[in-house]
């Protein structure tokens, strides 16, 4: 079940994440029956809230699945001009248009994870010890062991002569790589989670921040304002 967010509401969005019934191939295409059956999230909204205007001009969605080893995340990004420039691991990816995942398995707002990628599939991953407004620091040298992601572009990157349709990114995030400070993150249900899309509509900015669960401020590092990921121990099909 998906719990929506209406204008003016303070409800947190939630997503029921089902087990895979078959093997998920990480290729960015989302053409397996499991991905077709997985519920698509609500459209992303401005980070400041559903009442903030103007609303996002391009649509963004996510889907999730899981098995004993991994959390699978799909980002679905509508884009008429797919662009990217950064190619080095752990570059500051939000300087490009990007897709971001924020994970706090035990929900305490400490030692949570951030993942970002652009349309090239360039990855940035880090750990936050606590939010910035609580004096937090990020640890960029951390690399999520055995994480996999692939991007599929419906169009051509950096080709301004022809309109594109968008890009999808598919992630496999191993649970074992998130077990920092506890034996297994899957024992926590639900997790706190959020997703963000940074979009540079103008080269000089300011950037747009379109998110799954709005935080009420231009600040993703507010774990108490994220949504919920609920693991359903039943196959998607």
N, C-alpha and C positions, 0 to 999 in steps of 0.2 A: 504493500500500500504506500502511496505517495501522499504526504500531507502538504498541501499547498500553502502559500502565503498570500493573504489578501491585503489590499491597500490599508495601511495603518496598523496592521496586526503586528504583534510581537512574537508570534509563534515561530519556532525554529522548524525549518524544513527537515524532512527525514526521508531516507531511502531504504527500502527493503532489498537487500542484496542476496540473491539466490546462488546456490551451488551450480557449477557447470555440470552439464550432462555428458559432454564430450570434450575433446581436446581443443584448446584455444591456440591458434597459430598467431603469433605476434607479428603481424605484417601491416597493421594500420587499416585494413580494409573492412573489418567488421562484418564479413559475409558468412560467418558460421551461424548455424541455427540457434546456438546459445545467445549470440549477440542480437540476432533478430528477435528473439523472445524476451530478452531483458528489457524491463521498462525504461523508457527514456525519461530523464528528469524534466522538471519544469524548465522553461527558458530562463537563462541568467538575467539578472536585473542589475541596475546600478548599485554599486557598493553602499551608497548612502540610503538606499531603501526603494521600495516599490513605488512610492509617491514622487520620487525625484524625477524631474524633467530636465532635459529630454531623456526619454527611455533609450535603451540600446538600439542602435540602428541596424545591427547585424545580430543574428541569433546564435546562441551557444547552448549546447546541451551536454550532458554526460550520461554514461551508463556504467554499472559495476556488476561484477561477478566474483565468485571465489571458489577455491578448492582447498585441499589440505595444505598446499604449499604457498599459494599466492593470492593476493588481491589483484583483480584485473579491473582496470579503469579505461574507459573510452571517452575521449573528448571529441565532440562534433562541433566544428567551427565553420560557420557560414562566412565566406570572405570573397569579395569580388576582385581583390588584388592581393594575392598571396605573396608576401615578402619575407625575407630573412637575410641576416648578414653574419651572425655570430656562429663560429664553427668550433670553438675550443670548449672542452668540458669545463664546467664551473665558471664560464663567462657570466656576466651579469645579464641574464637572458631577458629580463623585462625591458631592456633597452630596445629589443625587437618586439613585435607582436608575439604574444606567447599564450600558453595554457599552463595553469599552475594547480597543484594539489597540496593541501595542508592536512596533515594527519596527527591526531592526538589519541592513540589507542586507549590509554587509561583515563583520559578526560580530566587530568588534573591541571592542565595548562602549563606543564613543565616538560622539558625535553621532548618537544614535538618536532615533526618533520615537515620539510618543504621541498617540493619537486617542481621544476619548471622546464619547459622545452619550447623551442620555436619550430617553425615549419621545416627546417633542416633536420629536426630531431636532435639538436644539440641539447644536452642535459646539464642542468644545474641542480644539485641536491645539497641539503644542509640540515643541521640540527640547531634548534633554538633552545637555550636553557630555560628561558621564560620570555614573555612578551617584552618588547622594547620599552613600553610605558611602565614596566615594573623593573627596569634596569637590566633587561635581558641582553644577551650577546649571541651572535650566530657563530657556528663552527663550520666553515665552508670546506675544510679539508676532508670532512667525513664523506665517504662515498658509500652509497647503498649497495652492498655486495649482491651481485647477480641480478640487479634490476635490468629489465629489458623494455625497450620502447621502439616503436616504428611509426613513421608518419606516412600517410597516403595523401597526395595532393590531387584534387579534382581540378586540374588546370596546370599551370606552369609557374614555378617560383620566379619572381622578379621579372616578369614579362608584362610591362604596362600596356602593350599594344592590344592585348586581348583580355577580356573579362574572365575571371575564374569563378568557380562555384564554392570552393572552400577546401578545408583539409580536416582529416581525422587523425588522431593520435591514439595509439593503443599501448597500454602499459601492463607489465607483469611485475608486481612489487612483492618480493618474498617476505613472508611473515617473519622468518628467522632473522632477517636483516634489520627488523624493527624491534627485536627483543632486547632493548637496552634498559636495564633496571628492573626487568621482570622476566620470568621464564618463557612466557608465550603471550604475544599480544592478542591471540584469538580467544583467550579466556575472558577478555573484556567485551561486553556486548550491551549497549551500543558503543561505538567509537564517536568522538567528535571529529568532524571532517568539514572541509570547505574546498571550493574550487573557484578559481579566478581566471579571467581573461584580460590581459593588458592589450589595449588596442590604441595605436597611434594614428588617429584619423588625420592629424596634421603632423608633418615631419618635426616641426618645432614644438609640438605639444600644445596644451597639456595632454597627457595620456588619459584614455578612458579606462575605468576599472569596472568590469562587468562580472558579477559573481553569482554563485548558486544561492547562498544564504547571505543577505546583506548584513553588514555589521553596524550600519548607522553612521559610519565615519569612513574617511579615505584611509583605512588602516585594516589590513588583513590579519594583523597580529593581535586579535581579540578572540582567543579560543572559546570564551564563554558565549560568543555570539555566532559560533559556527553551527552547522546543522548536525544531524545524527546519521550514522551508518549502522543499520541493523542487519546482522548476519542471520539469514534464514537457512536452517539446516534441512533444506529440501531442494531437489533439482529444479532448474528453471523450466524444464519441459517434462 
